[in-house]
Amino acid sequence: MALTNKGAAWERKNSLYTIFSFIPVLNCIPFFHMHSRVENKRWALLGWFSIIVQILIIIALFIIPSIRYSNAPERPRYSDVAGVNPSVEDFMSQEQKAKYYEDSSYINSTEFKLSEEYENYQQAYEQYWVDLREWEQRPEIAAQISKYENYGSVWGGILIALCIAFFIIYLLLIIISFTERPRYLKLLAQNENKNSITTRIKSVKDNRNNIDENQNTKPKNAQTNSTAKTDINSADEDALSTLKGITIIDAKKAIAYREEHGGFNNTGEFFACINAKPHIIAAIEEQLTVGDYKTKKTSRSENNGKRQLDL
């Protein structure tokens, strides 16, 4: 079941950091990762806690043995007083030694065990350990041995405690990493949603500003275009001939047609009159407008003069 509205695939992708939780010392990386994505100081503190504590424990585990053996009290040895434990070779005859060197299993054979030399060896061996136990029970020797053993027990206990502490912290960090995962994913999803909403709001504002600018500039353009357009029902030969692709001859034709038919009804009629080509129509059609055609009125004096001349 997904914890967020982003879906299970998104959550799995953003949970790969938990792999580092199973690696000692590197299990601080998940907390630093969560802090970098969501900027929560709690996870940064957990990351520093995990790395500092683990490193200190590891350093202590390497340093403590050297301290233990460098400052340890010397344990009394019976061999320094009475010599080493008796060896079986010391009780063999030359013939028995030759057989022993030829075959080391000779000391376990019936022939050697039934010999007088073997009985002497057994008595010396048993007496050595009896004397050893008596020597260790002396008060001054027992105190030295007790001090040595107590010292070793203390440092050994410290090492065991550090190992246990390291293991407990390791498990604890794994548990914290996985228990904090749902909260991290929810905060991350919220941040991404906020960023998405902010981006969309900014985009809407930019589009609105562009629309406002276009609306502010559109009346000016419309006004410019309207003033730049040529009225084919009122323009003279010079005005029409300034249009792209229109010659003075085409202008004369248009004016003659306009006077004869009482003006143009639309631009199509104008282009048909001058027999304009398609590329010329496409180039200047937007520059033309069709106004009301007004015939030129003559004054009475001019009419009277014409009548007198006619008479």
PyMOL commands that set and color helices and strands:
alter all, ss='L'
color gray80, all
select helices_A, chain A and resi 8-13+16-22+26-38+41-70+79-82+88-91+94-102+104-108+110-113+116-136+139-228+237-241+248-261+267-274+278-287+300-310
alter helices_A, ss='H'
color red, helices_A
select strands_A, chain A and resi 230-231+288-289
alter strands_A, ss='S'
color yellow, strands_A
deselect
rebuild
show_as cartoon
